[in-house]
Amino acid sequence: KPCPLCDEAKEVLEPYKRRFVLQEVDITLPENSAWYEKYKYDIPVFHLNGKFLMKHRVDIRKFEDRLRKVELQSD
């Protein structure tokens, strides 16, 4: 903290919050050191269903496309 890009991303994703669970991970905590080593210069980073999706800013087209695919698979 502070993380202006994280705050921006949360705002952009707000309208979709009923369609997925947003799990925030604090990579500075000792138990998340593997994430810290991998992403310390690239926050925020987004994964969907455990797969890397994007980093830095939300690409809303990419997000919507992947989210739709995930929703179709779970039907």
Residue pairs with C-beta under 8 A, 6 or more apart in sequence:
3 43
3 44
5 43
5 44
5 56
5 57
6 24
6 43
6 44
8 57
8 58
9 44
9 46
9 57
9 58
10 22
12 58
12 60
13 22
13 58
13 63
16 63
16 67
19 67
19 71
20 48
20 67
20 70
25 32
25 35
26 32
27 35
27 36
27 39
27 40
27 43
28 36
39 45
39 55
42 55
42 56
43 55
43 56
44 55
44 56
45 52
45 54
45 55
46 52
46 53
46 54
46 55
46 58
46 63
47 53
48 63
48 66
48 67
48 70
49 70
53 62
53 63
53 66
54 62
54 63
